[in-house]
Amino acid sequence: MSTTQQSGKSVFVPIINGIEYSIDQKKAKISSEELDFVKNNINLYFKIKDNKVTGFNNVFVLFGVVASVSNKKIKLELTLNPCDYVRGFVFHVKNSNQLNNIFDGCNELEVSENAFAVLNREDKMNTSTISVCLAQDNNKVSVYTGQTKIEEIQSTTKPIKFNNDIKDNIGPNDWKIFKYSTH
């Protein structure tokens, strides 16, 4: 598998309802699993002014997949329908061994950065490939064939918590960027 130029790996992590995220300058905690960043720059992901988060940067959109929570983990399944998509961040992490603790049935695939749409691109992410963990059944990638619906993170839930004196100042409309399709 390929690695980033900074001796780590770039991993796509969708932001969905039902999963808790805690983020600071050095790491992201997803459910109870910590991912240490290669590059300590939270500004890659959030617009910060006066220690307050005011919006989102570099939101990656992956088409042809749906997201859900399964076994308290993120489950990504292929649909091959371009109308289905999930949005999240690409974190440059030091060690990707914990991905099985974050994703349900993780089949790690390397995807070109060009396969993603990027919203509010603020900084070059310095990677050519991104790891995506798709669910697998019997050692084959799981393909979802049911009906999907579009959901969004409700502004009252706010699944992302910030540490190290960074305050959450994101308005209800800002969270609408994290609409995603699910089943």
Residue pairs with C-beta under 8 A, 6 or more apart in sequence:
1 9
1 108
1 110
1 131
2 110
2 128
2 129
3 9
4 10
4 38
4 92
4 126
4 127
5 126
5 127
6 38
6 39
6 92
6 126
7 38
7 94
8 38
8 92
8 93
8 94
8 95
9 92
9 93
9 96
9 131
10 90
10 91
10 92
10 93
10 125
10 127
10 129
10 130
10 131
11 35
11 90
11 91
11 93
11 96
11 99
11 130
11 131
11 133
12 60
12 62
12 88
12 89
12 90
12 111
12 116
12 130
12 131
12 132
12 133
13 28
13 30
13 35
13 74
13 88
13 89
13 90
13 91
13 102
14 62
14 67
14 74
14 76
14 86
14 87
14 88
14 180
15 21
15 87
15 88
15 89
15 153
15 159
15 160
15 178
15 180
16 67
16 68
16 69
16 74
16 86
16 88
16 151
16 153
16 159
16 178
16 180
16 182
17 69
17 151
17 153
17 154
17 157
17 159
18 69
19 30
19 31
19 69
19 74
19 159
20 29
20 30
20 31
20 159
20 161
21 28
21 29
21 30
21 159
21 160
21 161
22 28
22 29
22 160
22 161
22 162
22 163
23 29
23 42
23 45
23 46
23 160
23 161
23 162
23 163
24 42
24 162
24 163
24 164
24 166
25 37
25 40
25 41
25 42
25 164
26 36
26 37
26 40
27 34
27 35
27 36
27 37
28 34
28 35
28 37
28 89
28 91
29 35
30 74
30 102
31 72
31 73
31 101
31 102
32 101
33 98
33 101
33 102
34 98
35 91
35 93
35 95
35 98
35 102
36 93
36 94
36 95
37 91
37 92
37 93
37 94
38 92
38 93
38 94
39 92
41 123
42 48
42 166
43 57
43 122
43 123
44 57
44 58
44 122
44 123
44 125
45 56
45 57
45 58
45 89
46 53
46 55
46 56
46 57
46 166
47 53
47 54
47 55
47 56
47 57
47 122
48 54
48 166
51 165
51 166
51 167
52 166
52 167
52 168
52 169
53 162
53 166
53 167
53 168
53 169
53 170
54 169
54 170
54 174
55 120
55 170
55 174
56 119
56 120
56 170
56 174
56 177
57 120
57 121
57 122
57 123
58 89
58 90
58 118
58 119
58 120
58 121
58 122
58 123
58 125
59 87
59 88
59 89
59 118
59 119
59 120
59 177
59 178
60 87
60 88
60 89
60 90
60 116
60 117
60 118
60 119
60 130
61 85
61 86
61 87
61 116
61 117
61 118
61 119
62 85
62 86
62 87
62 88
62 111
62 115
62 116
62 132
63 82
63 84
63 85
63 117
64 78
64 79
64 80
64 81
64 82
64 84
64 85
65 76
65 77
65 78
65 79
65 84
65 85
65 86
65 134
66 76
66 77
66 79
66 84
66 86
66 144
66 148
66 180
66 181
66 182
66 183
67 74
67 75
67 76
67 86
67 180
67 181
67 182
68 74
68 75
68 77
68 182
68 183
69 75
70 104
70 105
70 135
71 104
73 101
73 102
73 103
73 104
74 102
74 103
74 104
74 133
75 103
75 104
75 105
75 135
76 86
76 103
76 132
76 133
76 134
76 135
77 134
77 135
77 142
77 143
77 144
77 183
78 134
78 141
78 142
78 143
78 144
79 143
79 144
79 145
79 148
79 181
80 143
81 148
83 181
84 148
84 181
85 180
85 181
86 180
86 181
87 119
87 177
87 178
87 179
87 180
88 178
90 116
90 125
90 127
90 130
92 125
92 126
92 127
96 108
96 131
99 106
99 108
99 131
99 133
100 106
102 133
103 133
103 135
104 135
105 135
105 136
105 137
105 142
106 133
106 134
106 135
106 136
107 133
107 134
107 135
107 136
107 141
108 131
108 132
108 133
109 131
109 132
109 133
109 134
109 141
110 129
110 130
110 131
110 132
111 129
111 130
111 131
111 132
112 128
112 129
112 130
113 125
113 127
113 128
113 129
113 130
116 130
119 177
120 177
134 141
134 142
135 141
135 142
136 142
144 183
146 183
147 183
148 181
148 182
148 183
149 181
149 182
149 183
150 179
150 180
150 181
151 179
151 180
151 181
151 182
152 175
152 176
152 178
152 179
152 180
153 159
153 175
153 176
153 178
154 175
155 171
155 172
155 173
155 175
158 168
158 170
158 175
160 168
161 168
162 168
